Amino acid sequence: MLATPAMRLLLPLLPWLASCWSLPAIPAGGELLGRPVATDVDAEVARYYLAHPEPEGCAPELDGVPTFDDVIRRMHARYDARALDRHLLRELAEETGSVDFATMYFVRRLERDPATNAFQRAFEVEVENVHAAEARGETAPIPGAESYLFLLVPGWLWRSHPETGGDLQVPLESLRAHGFRVERIPTLDNVTVEENGELVAAFLAEPRFAGERIVLVSASKGSQEVHHALGALAPEFAERVRGWVSIGGLMQGSPVADWVDGPIVWPLYRLACLVVRFDPEGLRSMMTAPSIERFESLAVPEHVLVLPFIAVPLSGQVSSTLWIRYHRLRRYGPNDGQSLLADELIPGGFPVLELGTDHRFGSDGIETKTVALARVVVGTLEGRR
């Protein structure tokens, strides 16, 4: 979560800011990823698209006005052949007048990929397996888990603000309880992506990990740091890493960080940081321009299994904690209140989507879902899936 002591100086203004923004709240129902969804959406075309993913009938217009079926057909014809990135989703949201429409397109576009869909289904099966074991008062070990060491890379300000969940303490405890070997890499609380990336790389290079099969689990800014580490590692150390789960990874930065960049706000922000003794460079390294440049210059070794775990909220599903940020980010397209959804994709990775929640992922069931993701990774690496 991008919140600093300096930013807290603005907290008294938040109720006023919230009252300045409102969205249409149109009740809607349908299915996404085969699951029932009932929530509010931001436009009638989104309400229709949730209930009717496939266009019906052939008539393109009704009394000279394009039908929603025609809009859906035209959008798929225009965008399906293009790369699924921030530019596509922003254009789609602008053309339809609905960020929720573009969000659902994102989900359905990924669902059509057979490999991605297979990992999504595997995750859902494992969630049920873990739930069933816990209901019996048991843990859910998986054969082969002892062969892997899970290393957790926390998010920004994880030491000073563990309440955000960025410390990954809950997943750490849950993984241990279910029979996984796990450690947390002690990155620094507030330094640049590059600095912590070098710490991650040095940690992986420790002699005690010789012969280990490592799975990395990172959160938010920590995913940028893992990406930097994997892109800079010597080959003999990169071979130790077999899998990587990126939870809400800010792979191409966050426009939230960009808000302080400017001839007026940046000097004021630096001054506020000076007052509260806070290093502004940690936030600056998460701005989109340097993050995109870094992202495009690095590559994950091909042997690493990569699973980006992405929160996907419709407008009626965003928590009050992230509502203002979600609203401001809507100008760029579908987002989770911290990052643009398409920016969390990683080349060569198989995204797993968590519908109905935002960048904070909520507190309900995150431990179960972390164990489920770990089971998917181990099952895949062991050749059982």
Backbone hydrogen bonds in HBPLUS format (Angstrom, degrees):
<---DONOR---> <-ACCEPTOR-->    atom                        ^
c    i                          cat <-CA-CA->   ^        H-A-AA   ^      H-
h    n   atom  resd res      DA  || num        DHA   H-A  angle D-A-AA Bond
n    s   type  num  typ     dist DA aas  dist angle  dist       angle   num
A0003-ALA N   A0001-MET O   3.10 MM   2  5.89 118.5  2.49 109.9  93.6     1
A0007-MET N   A0004-THR O   2.97 MM   3  5.05 116.2  2.39  97.5 113.3     2
A0008-ARG N   A0004-THR O   3.14 MM   4  6.50 138.3  2.32 147.5 158.9     3
A0008-ARG N   A0005-PRO O   3.21 MM   3  5.21 131.4  2.46  93.5 106.2     4
A0009-LEU N   A0006-ALA O   3.16 MM   3  5.76 161.3  2.20 112.7 118.4     5
A0010-LEU N   A0007-MET O   2.89 MM   3  5.71 165.6  1.91 123.5 128.2     6
A0011-LEU N   A0008-ARG O   3.14 MM   3  5.09 162.5  2.17 103.6 109.1     7
A0013-LEU N   A0010-LEU O   2.94 MM   3  5.64 152.3  2.01 123.2 131.4     8
A0014-LEU N   A0011-LEU O   3.01 MM   3  5.38 159.5  2.06 116.1 122.3     9
A0017-LEU N   A0013-LEU O   2.94 MM   4  6.19 159.3  1.99 155.5 162.4    10
A0018-ALA N   A0014-LEU O   2.82 MM   4  6.01 160.9  1.85 159.6 164.1    11
A0019-SER N   A0015-PRO O   3.16 MM   4  6.37 149.7  2.26 141.4 148.3    12
A0020-CYS N   A0017-LEU O   3.02 MM   3  5.22 146.5  2.14 103.1 113.4    13
A0021-TRP N   A0018-ALA O   3.28 MM   3  5.68 160.0  2.32 110.1 115.6    14
A0026-ILE N   A0041-VAL O   2.94 MM  15  5.12 176.5  1.94 151.8 151.7    15
A0041-VAL N   A0026-ILE O   2.87 MM  15  5.12 152.6  1.95 130.3 137.0    16
A0028-ALA N   A0039-THR O   2.80 MM  11  5.60 145.5  1.92 161.4 170.1    17
A0039-THR N   A0028-ALA O   3.10 MM  11  5.60 148.2  2.21 143.7 153.4    18
A0030-GLY N   A0037-VAL O   2.95 MM   7  5.35 145.3  2.07 150.6 157.7    19
A0037-VAL N   A0030-GLY O   2.80 MM   7  5.35 156.1  1.86 143.9 143.7    20
A0032-LEU N   A0035-ARG O   3.00 MM   3  5.38 152.0  2.08 148.2 154.2    21
A0035-ARG N   A0032-LEU O   2.89 MM   3  5.38 164.7  1.91 117.8 123.0    22
A0046-ALA N   A0043-ALA O   3.14 MM   3  5.26 127.3  2.43  97.4 110.6    23
A0047-ARG N   A0043-ALA O   3.05 MM   4  6.45 153.5  2.13 146.6 154.3    24
A0048-TYR N   A0044-GLU O   2.95 MM   4  6.24 158.2  2.00 152.2 157.2    25
A0049-TYR N   A0045-VAL O   2.98 MM   4  6.09 156.2  2.04 138.3 145.2    26
A0050-LEU N   A0046-ALA O   2.97 MM   4  6.11 150.9  2.05 150.4 156.4    27
A0051-ALA N   A0047-ARG O   3.40 MM   4  6.63 151.9  2.49 139.5 145.9    28
A0052-HIS N   A0048-TYR O   2.73 MM   4  5.83 139.6  1.89 149.4 162.8    29
A0067-THR N   A0060-PRO O   3.38 MM   7  6.27 158.6  2.42 131.1 135.0    30
A0062-LEU N   A0065-VAL O   2.84 MM   3  5.22 162.9  1.87 139.7 143.3    31
A0065-VAL N   A0062-LEU O   3.08 MM   3  5.22 164.3  2.11 108.7 113.5    32
A0070-ASP N   A0067-THR O   3.10 MM   3  5.15 118.3  2.49  94.5 109.0    33
A0071-VAL N   A0067-THR O   3.01 MM   4  6.41 153.8  2.08 147.3 154.8    34
A0072-ILE N   A0068-PHE O   2.92 MM   4  6.21 161.9  1.96 153.6 157.2    35
A0073-ARG N   A0069-ASP O   2.99 MM   4  6.24 162.3  2.02 148.2 153.1    36
A0074-ARG N   A0070-ASP O   2.90 MM   4  6.09 166.7  1.92 153.1 156.6    37
A0075-MET N   A0071-VAL O   2.91 MM   4  6.09 156.8  1.97 150.9 157.3    38
A0076-HIS N   A0072-ILE O   3.05 MM   4  6.25 166.7  2.07 153.6 156.6    39
A0077-ALA N   A0073-ARG O   2.95 MM   4  6.14 161.5  1.99 151.4 157.2    40
A0078-ARG N   A0074-ARG O   2.97 MM   4  6.02 148.2  2.07 142.9 151.1    41
A0079-TYR N   A0075-MET O   2.94 MM   4  5.98 152.1  2.02 150.1 156.7    42
A0080-ASP N   A0076-HIS O   2.99 MM   4  5.22 157.7  2.04 139.3 143.0    43
A0082-ARG N   A0079-TYR O   3.07 MM   3  5.45 158.6  2.12 115.9 122.7    44
A0085-ASP N   A0083-ALA O   3.04 MM   2  5.81 113.7  2.50 112.5  95.9    45
A0089-LEU N   A0085-ASP O   3.18 MM   4  6.48 172.8  2.19 161.4 162.2    46
A0090-ARG N   A0086-ARG O   3.02 MM   4  6.06 152.5  2.09 141.6 149.2    47
A0091-GLU N   A0087-HIS O   3.03 MM   4  6.19 166.8  2.05 150.5 154.0    48
A0092-LEU N   A0088-LEU O   2.90 MM   4  6.11 160.9  1.94 154.8 160.7    49
A0093-ALA N   A0089-LEU O   2.96 MM   4  6.06 158.3  2.00 142.6 148.2    50
A0094-GLU N   A0090-ARG O   2.98 MM   4  6.20 156.8  2.03 149.1 155.5    51
A0095-GLU N   A0091-GLU O   2.86 MM   4  6.04 157.1  1.91 150.1 156.6    52
A0096-THR N   A0092-LEU O   3.01 MM   4  6.12 160.8  2.05 150.3 154.6    53
A0097-GLY N   A0093-ALA O   2.84 MM   4  5.54 125.2  2.15 133.0 147.1    54
A0098-SER N   A0093-ALA O   3.03 MM   5  4.97 127.0  2.32 134.4 143.3    55
A0102-ALA N   A0098-SER O   3.39 MM   4  6.68 161.2  2.43 138.9 142.7    56
A0103-THR N   A0099-VAL O   2.85 MM   4  6.13 148.1  1.95 147.9 157.8    57
A0104-MET N   A0100-ASP O   2.97 MM   4  6.21 160.3  2.01 149.4 153.3    58
A0105-TYR N   A0101-PHE O   2.94 MM   4  6.21 151.2  2.02 147.2 156.1    59
A0106-PHE N   A0102-ALA O   2.97 MM   4  6.19 154.3  2.03 144.2 150.5    60
A0107-VAL N   A0103-THR O   3.14 MM   4  6.51 157.4  2.19 148.0 152.8    61
A0108-ARG N   A0104-MET O   2.94 MM   4  6.15 170.8  1.95 154.4 156.7    62
A0109-ARG N   A0105-TYR O   2.76 MM   4  5.79 151.8  1.84 151.9 159.7    63
A0110-LEU N   A0106-PHE O   3.18 MM   4  6.34 161.2  2.22 145.7 149.8    64
A0111-GLU N   A0107-VAL O   2.94 MM   4  6.14 151.6  2.03 146.2 155.2    65
A0112-ARG N   A0108-ARG O   3.23 MM   4  6.32 135.0  2.44 136.2 144.6    66
A0113-ASP N   A0110-LEU O   3.09 MM   3  5.54 156.7  2.14 111.2 118.2    67
A0117-ASN N   A0113-ASP O   2.87 MM   4  5.95 163.4  1.89 160.7 166.2    68
A0118-ALA N   A0114-PRO O   2.92 MM   4  6.09 145.8  2.04 142.2 151.4    69
A0119-PHE N   A0115-ALA O   3.16 MM   4  6.53 154.0  2.23 149.8 155.2    70
A0120-GLN N   A0116-THR O   3.01 MM   4  6.30 154.0  2.08 148.6 156.4    71
A0121-ARG N   A0117-ASN O   2.96 MM   4  6.19 163.4  1.98 151.4 154.9    72
A0122-ALA N   A0118-ALA O   2.93 MM   4  6.10 154.0  1.99 142.9 150.9    73
A0123-PHE N   A0119-PHE O   2.94 MM   4  6.11 157.0  1.99 146.4 151.7    74
A0124-GLU N   A0120-GLN O   3.09 MM   4  6.41 159.3  2.13 148.3 153.4    75
A0125-VAL N   A0121-ARG O   2.95 MM   4  6.21 154.5  2.01 150.7 157.5    76
A0126-GLU N   A0122-ALA O   2.98 MM   4  6.22 158.4  2.02 148.8 154.6    77
A0127-VAL N   A0123-PHE O   2.90 MM   4  6.20 148.8  2.00 150.5 159.4    78
A0128-GLU N   A0124-GLU O   3.21 MM   4  6.46 158.1  2.26 142.3 147.0    79
A0129-ASN N   A0125-VAL O   2.94 MM   4  6.30 151.1  2.03 145.1 154.0    80
A0130-VAL N   A0126-GLU O   2.92 MM   4  6.12 162.9  1.95 152.5 155.5    81
A0131-HIS N   A0127-VAL O   2.92 MM   4  6.11 163.1  1.95 150.1 155.4    82
A0132-ALA N   A0128-GLU O   2.89 MM   4  6.04 160.9  1.93 149.1 154.1    83
A0133-ALA N   A0129-ASN O   3.02 MM   4  6.27 157.3  2.07 145.8 151.8    84
A0134-GLU N   A0130-VAL O   2.91 MM   4  6.13 164.5  1.94 154.1 158.3    85
A0135-ALA N   A0131-HIS O   2.87 MM   4  6.09 149.2  1.96 148.4 157.3    86
A0136-ARG N   A0132-ALA O   3.21 MM   4  6.48 135.1  2.43 137.3 148.0    87
A0136-ARG N   A0133-ALA O   3.07 MM   3  5.20 132.2  2.31  97.5 110.5    88
A0138-GLU N   A0133-ALA O   2.81 MM   5  5.02 162.7  1.84 148.8 144.9    89
A0137-GLY N   A0134-GLU O   2.93 MM   3  4.83 156.0  1.99 101.6 108.5    90
A0145-ALA N   A0142-ILE O   3.07 MM   3  5.75 159.8  2.11 148.7 149.0    91
A0147-SER N   A0144-GLY O   2.98 MM   3  5.49 157.4  2.03 115.2 122.5    92
A0148-TYR N   A0145-ALA O   3.13 MM   3  5.70 170.5  2.14 120.2 122.8    93
A0149-LEU N   A0213-ARG O   2.89 MM  64  6.18 158.5  1.94 150.4 157.2    94
A0215-VAL N   A0149-LEU O   2.90 MM  66  6.10 160.0  1.94 144.8 147.4    95
A0150-PHE N   A0181-ARG O   2.87 MM  31  6.08 175.3  1.87 152.4 152.1    96
A0183-GLU N   A0150-PHE O   2.90 MM  33  6.40 150.6  1.99 160.9 170.1    97
A0151-LEU N   A0215-VAL O   2.90 MM  64  6.23 156.4  1.96 150.0 157.6    98
A0217-VAL N   A0151-LEU O   2.92 MM  66  6.17 153.5  1.99 152.1 152.6    99
A0152-LEU N   A0183-GLU O   2.82 MM  31  6.24 162.0  1.86 151.4 157.3   100
A0185-ILE N   A0152-LEU O   2.81 MM  33  5.89 168.3  1.83 159.1 161.9   101
A0153-VAL N   A0217-VAL O   2.72 MM  64  6.06 160.5  1.76 153.5 157.7   102
A0219-ALA N   A0153-VAL O   3.13 MM  66  6.55 142.0  2.28 171.0 173.8   103
A0155-GLY N   A0166-GLY O   2.83 MM  11  4.70 160.7  1.87 132.3 138.6   104
A0157-LEU N   A0189-ASP O   2.97 MM  32  4.64 160.3  2.00 153.0 146.8   105
A0161-HIS N   A0157-LEU O   2.85 MM   4  5.64 147.5  1.95 148.3 156.2   106
A0164-THR N   A0161-HIS O   3.30 MM   3  6.22 174.5  2.30 123.7 125.2   107
A0165-GLY N   A0162-PRO O   2.99 MM   3  5.59 162.9  2.02 119.4 124.9   108
A0168-LEU N   A0165-GLY O   3.13 MM   3  5.77 167.5  2.14 119.3 123.2   109
A0172-LEU N   A0168-LEU O   2.97 MM   4  6.07 153.9  2.04 144.2 152.4   110
A0173-GLU N   A0169-GLN O   2.97 MM   4  6.22 165.7  1.99 154.3 156.5   111
A0174-SER N   A0170-VAL O   2.99 MM   4  6.14 159.4  2.04 152.1 158.4   112
A0175-LEU N   A0171-PRO O   2.85 MM   4  5.95 163.0  1.88 152.7 156.5   113
A0176-ARG N   A0172-LEU O   3.11 MM   4  6.33 163.7  2.14 149.0 153.4   114
A0177-ALA N   A0173-GLU O   2.97 MM   4  6.14 156.0  2.03 143.5 150.5   115
A0178-HIS N   A0174-SER O   3.12 MM   4  6.34 135.0  2.33 141.2 152.1   116
A0178-HIS N   A0175-LEU O   3.16 MM   3  5.21 133.0  2.39  96.0 108.5   117
A0180-PHE N   A0175-LEU O   2.99 MM   5  5.34 162.1  2.02 151.6 146.5   118
A0179-GLY N   A0176-ARG O   3.09 MM   3  5.30 160.6  2.13 114.5 114.0   119
A0187-THR N   A0185-ILE O   2.81 MM   2  5.81 132.3  2.04 113.4  98.2   120
A0196-ASN N   A0192-THR O   3.17 MM   4  6.49 171.1  2.18 157.7 158.5   121
A0197-GLY N   A0193-VAL O   2.81 MM   4  5.88 145.9  1.92 144.7 155.9   122
A0198-GLU N   A0194-GLU O   3.00 MM   4  6.23 149.3  2.10 145.9 152.0   123
A0199-LEU N   A0195-GLU O   3.22 MM   4  6.58 145.7  2.35 138.4 147.6   124
A0200-VAL N   A0196-ASN O   2.92 MM   4  6.25 155.8  1.98 151.9 157.6   125
A0201-ALA N   A0197-GLY O   2.97 MM   4  6.23 162.3  2.00 148.0 152.8   126
A0202-ALA N   A0198-GLU O   2.93 MM   4  6.10 158.3  1.97 144.8 150.7   127
A0203-PHE N   A0199-LEU O   2.90 MM   4  6.08 151.7  1.98 145.0 153.0   128
A0204-LEU N   A0200-VAL O   3.00 MM   4  6.28 159.6  2.04 153.3 157.8   129
A0205-ALA N   A0201-ALA O   3.12 MM   4  6.30 134.9  2.33 138.8 150.8   130
A0205-ALA N   A0202-ALA O   3.20 MM   3  5.05 128.9  2.48  90.4 104.0   131
A0206-GLU N   A0203-PHE O   3.23 MM   3  5.51 166.1  2.25 109.6 113.4   132
A0209-PHE N   A0206-GLU O   3.01 MM   3  5.86 168.3  2.02 127.7 131.6   133
A0210-ALA N   A0207-PRO O   2.99 MM   3  5.46 166.2  2.01 121.8 123.1   134
A0212-GLU N   A0209-PHE O   2.95 MM   3  5.19 164.1  1.98 128.3 130.9   135
A0214-ILE N   A0240-ARG O   2.75 MM  26  5.74 177.4  1.75 163.7 162.8   136
A0242-ARG N   A0214-ILE O   2.70 MM  28  5.64 166.8  1.71 157.4 161.2   137
A0243-GLY N   A0214-ILE O   3.38 MM  29  6.81 155.9  2.44 142.4 145.3   138
A0216-LEU N   A0243-GLY O   2.89 MM  27  6.21 158.0  1.94 146.2 141.9   139
A0245-VAL N   A0216-LEU O   2.77 MM  29  6.19 160.7  1.80 158.0 161.9   140
A0218-SER N   A0245-VAL O   2.95 MM  27  6.40 160.5  1.98 163.7 170.0   141
A0247-ILE N   A0218-SER O   2.79 MM  29  5.92 169.2  1.80 158.3 158.6   142
A0222-GLY N   A0219-ALA O   2.77 MM   3  5.06 138.6  1.94 149.7 139.5   143
A0220-SER N   A0247-ILE O   2.99 MM  27  6.31 161.4  2.02 163.0 163.6   144
A0223-SER N   A0220-SER O   3.05 MM   3  5.69 151.6  2.13 114.8 121.9   145
A0250-LEU N   A0220-SER O   3.19 MM  30  5.20 166.6  2.20 108.9 111.2   146
A0224-GLN N   A0221-LYS O   3.00 MM   3  5.35 125.8  2.30 106.7 119.8   147
A0225-GLU N   A0221-LYS O   3.26 MM   4  6.67 152.5  2.34 146.9 154.8   148
A0226-VAL N   A0222-GLY O   2.93 MM   4  6.25 148.7  2.03 145.1 153.2   149
A0227-HIS N   A0223-SER O   2.97 MM   4  6.14 163.8  1.99 147.9 152.3   150
A0228-HIS N   A0224-GLN O   2.96 MM   4  6.20 156.7  2.02 146.5 152.5   151
A0229-ALA N   A0225-GLU O   2.96 MM   4  6.15 154.1  2.02 140.8 148.3   152
A0230-LEU N   A0226-VAL O   2.79 MM   4  6.04 168.9  1.80 163.1 164.7   153
A0231-GLY N   A0227-HIS O   2.97 MM   4  6.04 150.6  2.06 142.6 150.9   154
A0232-ALA N   A0228-HIS O   3.11 MM   4  6.18 125.6  2.42 136.6 149.2   155
A0232-ALA N   A0229-ALA O   3.12 MM   3  5.18 140.3  2.29  97.9 109.2   156
A0233-LEU N   A0229-ALA O   2.91 MM   4  5.88 121.2  2.27 147.8 161.9   157
A0237-PHE N   A0234-ALA O   2.97 MM   3  5.63 143.0  2.11 120.4 130.2   158
A0238-ALA N   A0234-ALA O   3.09 MM   4  6.31 158.3  2.13 154.1 160.7   159
A0239-GLU N   A0235-PRO O   3.12 MM   4  6.22 144.3  2.25 147.6 154.3   160
A0240-ARG N   A0237-PHE O   3.07 MM   3  5.51 152.1  2.15 109.3 117.3   161
A0241-VAL N   A0238-ALA O   3.08 MM   3  5.56 147.3  2.19 111.7 120.1   162
A0305-LEU N   A0242-ARG O   2.92 MM  63  6.23 169.5  1.93 142.3 140.2   163
A0244-TRP N   A0305-LEU O   2.75 MM  61  6.15 142.6  1.89 167.9 168.2   164
A0307-LEU N   A0244-TRP O   2.86 MM  63  6.24 165.7  1.88 163.4 166.8   165
A0246-SER N   A0307-LEU O   3.09 MM  61  6.26 149.7  2.18 128.1 137.4   166
A0309-PHE N   A0246-SER O   2.71 MM  63  5.80 168.1  1.72 148.0 152.2   167
A0248-GLY N   A0309-PHE O   2.91 MM  61  6.06 172.2  1.92 165.8 168.2   168
A0253-GLY N   A0250-LEU O   3.06 MM   3  4.95 162.3  2.09 113.5 111.5   169
A0254-SER N   A0286-MET O   3.02 MM  32  6.21 153.1  2.09 169.0 174.1   170
A0257-ALA N   A0254-SER O   2.93 MM   3  5.53 134.6  2.14 114.9 124.5   171
A0258-ASP N   A0255-PRO O   2.99 MM   3  4.84 122.8  2.33  90.2 105.8   172
A0259-TRP N   A0256-VAL O   3.25 MM   3  5.52 149.5  2.35 102.6 111.0   173
A0261-ASP N   A0258-ASP O   2.90 MM   3  5.20 158.9  1.95 113.7 120.8   174
A0266-TRP N   A0262-GLY O   3.12 MM   4  5.34 148.6  2.23 129.2 138.8   175
A0269-TYR N   A0265-VAL O   2.76 MM   4  5.97 154.6  1.82 157.1 165.5   176
A0270-ARG N   A0266-TRP O   2.88 MM   4  6.11 162.4  1.91 156.9 161.0   177
A0271-LEU N   A0267-PRO O   2.97 MM   4  6.15 152.4  2.04 142.0 149.6   178
A0272-ALA N   A0268-LEU O   2.89 MM   4  6.18 158.1  1.94 148.3 154.1   179
A0273-CYS N   A0269-TYR O   2.85 MM   4  6.11 155.1  1.91 150.3 157.6   180
A0274-LEU N   A0270-ARG O   2.92 MM   4  6.14 146.2  2.03 141.5 150.7   181
A0275-VAL N   A0271-LEU O   3.03 MM   4  6.36 151.3  2.12 147.0 154.2   182
A0276-VAL N   A0272-ALA O   3.14 MM   4  6.46 155.4  2.21 147.9 153.4   183
A0277-ARG N   A0273-CYS O   2.78 MM   4  5.61 101.1  2.41 136.1 153.9   184
A0278-PHE N   A0273-CYS O   2.71 MM   5  4.62 162.1  1.74 136.1 141.7   185
A0277-ARG N   A0274-LEU O   3.31 MM   3  4.87 158.3  2.36  94.0 100.0   186
A0284-ARG N   A0280-PRO O   3.14 MM   4  6.40 159.7  2.18 147.2 153.6   187
A0285-SER N   A0281-GLU O   3.02 MM   4  6.14 148.4  2.12 146.3 151.4   188
A0286-MET N   A0283-LEU O   2.93 MM   3  5.38 154.7  2.00 112.5 120.8   189
A0287-MET N   A0284-ARG O   3.11 MM   3  5.40 167.4  2.13 111.7 115.0   190
A0291-SER N   A0287-MET O   3.17 MM   4  6.14 153.3  2.24 150.1 158.0   191
A0292-ILE N   A0288-THR O   2.76 MM   4  5.80 163.4  1.79 157.9 160.3   192
A0293-GLU N   A0289-ALA O   3.17 MM   4  6.32 164.1  2.20 148.6 153.1   193
A0294-ARG N   A0290-PRO O   2.95 MM   4  6.09 157.8  2.00 143.3 149.4   194
A0295-PHE N   A0291-SER O   2.80 MM   4  5.94 162.7  1.83 149.8 155.2   195
A0296-GLU N   A0292-ILE O   2.95 MM   4  6.06 164.2  1.97 152.7 155.6   196
A0297-SER N   A0294-ARG O   3.15 MM   3  5.26 141.1  2.31  99.9 111.1   197
A0298-LEU N   A0295-PHE O   3.40 MM   3  5.58 159.4  2.45 104.5 110.2   198
A0304-VAL N   A0301-PRO O   3.10 MM   3  5.83 167.8  2.12 124.3 128.2   199
A0350-PHE N   A0306-VAL O   2.88 MM  44  6.28 160.0  1.92 155.9 158.1   200
A0352-VAL N   A0308-PRO O   2.80 MM  44  6.11 164.3  1.83 161.4 164.2   201
A0310-ILE N   A0352-VAL O   2.92 MM  42  6.27 158.1  1.97 157.1 164.4   202
A0354-GLU N   A0310-ILE O   2.82 MM  44  5.95 160.8  1.86 154.9 152.8   203
A0312-VAL N   A0354-GLU O   2.94 MM  42  5.90 163.4  1.97 143.5 141.8   204
A0356-GLY N   A0312-VAL O   2.93 MM  44  5.95 138.5  2.10 150.5 139.5   205
A0317-GLN N   A0314-LEU O   2.85 MM   3  5.40 165.1  1.87 126.1 129.2   206
A0322-LEU N   A0319-SER O   3.23 MM   3  5.66 131.7  2.48 106.1 115.9   207
A0326-TYR N   A0322-LEU O   2.84 MM   4  5.97 163.4  1.87 160.1 165.8   208
A0327-HIS N   A0323-TRP O   2.87 MM   4  6.05 161.8  1.91 153.8 158.5   209
A0328-ARG N   A0324-ILE O   3.00 MM   4  6.27 161.9  2.04 151.2 155.6   210
A0329-LEU N   A0325-ARG O   2.94 MM   4  6.10 152.5  2.01 149.7 157.3   211
A0330-ARG N   A0326-TYR O   3.12 MM   4  6.28 121.8  2.48 140.7 154.4   212
A0330-ARG N   A0327-HIS O   3.23 MM   3  5.29 147.4  2.34  98.8 108.2   213
A0332-TYR N   A0329-LEU O   2.87 MM   3  5.61 158.7  1.91 123.2 129.5   214
A0333-GLY N   A0330-ARG O   3.04 MM   3  4.89 149.4  2.13  98.8 108.3   215
A0341-LEU N   A0334-PRO O   3.12 MM   7  5.91 160.4  2.16 124.2 130.3   216
A0336-ASP N   A0339-SER O   3.02 MM   3  5.77 152.9  2.09 157.8 165.9   217
A0359-HIS N   A0336-ASP O   2.89 MM  23  5.09 156.5  1.94 152.7 144.8   218
A0343-ASP N   A0340-LEU O   2.97 MM   3  5.30 131.9  2.21 106.3 119.9   219
A0344-GLU N   A0341-LEU O   3.07 MM   3  5.59 161.6  2.10 114.4 120.2   220
A0345-LEU N   A0342-ALA O   3.26 MM   3  5.62 164.8  2.28 109.7 114.3   221
A0349-GLY N   A0346-ILE O   2.83 MM   3  5.28 155.7  1.89 146.0 146.4   222
A0361-PHE N   A0358-ASP O   2.77 MM   3  5.37 159.8  1.81 124.2 131.3   223
A0369-LYS N   A0365-GLY O   2.97 MM   4  6.22 160.3  2.01 156.1 161.8   224
A0370-THR N   A0366-ILE O   2.94 MM   4  6.07 149.5  2.03 143.3 151.0   225
A0371-VAL N   A0367-GLU O   3.15 MM   4  6.38 162.9  2.18 147.1 151.0   226
A0372-ALA N   A0368-THR O   2.92 MM   4  6.16 154.1  1.98 144.8 152.9   227
A0373-LEU N   A0369-LYS O   2.92 MM   4  6.14 156.9  1.98 145.8 151.0   228
A0374-ALA N   A0370-THR O   2.98 MM   4  6.26 156.3  2.04 147.1 153.8   229
A0375-ARG N   A0371-VAL O   2.91 MM   4  6.19 152.5  1.99 149.4 156.8   230
A0376-VAL N   A0372-ALA O   2.98 MM   4  6.29 150.3  2.07 146.0 154.1   231
A0377-VAL N   A0373-LEU O   2.97 MM   4  6.26 160.9  2.01 151.5 156.1   232
A0378-VAL N   A0374-ALA O   2.97 MM   4  6.20 173.2  1.98 154.9 156.2   233
A0379-GLY N   A0375-ARG O   2.88 MM   4  5.89 164.6  1.91 146.0 151.3   234
A0380-THR N   A0376-VAL O   2.94 MM   4  6.04 152.8  2.02 145.9 152.9   235
A0381-LEU N   A0377-VAL O   2.89 MM   4  6.09 172.2  1.89 158.6 160.9   236
A0382-GLU N   A0378-VAL O   2.85 MM   4  5.92 147.3  1.96 150.8 159.4   237
A0384-ARG N   A0379-GLY O   2.91 MM   5  5.28 142.4  2.06 169.4 170.1   238
A0383-GLY N   A0380-THR O   2.97 MM   3  5.16 157.1  2.02 106.6 113.3   239
